[in-house]
């Protein structure tokens, strides 16, 4: 299967498109994450993030970056699959993969008007917060839906199917 969402482009292409949109007065919203297994919590975050502006840009961690952050066995879905799935969501306007462990380089390139993260990130500090605020942007922490996490999904699958290999 050849996956080539029109929304999934290299960082440079997204940067070029965002600059064009900003000249048109569009408000750019940026969020990022591993988004290893897309779940209702992610969709809710994207939906609410989109309401904060005109254009939603989602940056996803590369396979290597996810492995460094989350450990062996991750990601479950590779970066192309994750980008394709996220790009299929109507509220997402652009998606790209970044290789660093933090999105700071991508944030500096995109220069969003709004940087969105789950509110849980505020306790440790938001990467890019001071930079976004320095150019007059806003940083928003959105409350996450309770009970939704990739780790939780993995644990549920393992507990339900452990020892049931081959039985359908």
Beta strands, then each sheet from edge to edge (+ up, - down):
strand 1: 28-33
strand 2: 55-61
strand 3: 94-98
strand 4: 114-118
strand 5: 138-142
sheet 1: 3+ 2+ 1+ 4+ 5+
end
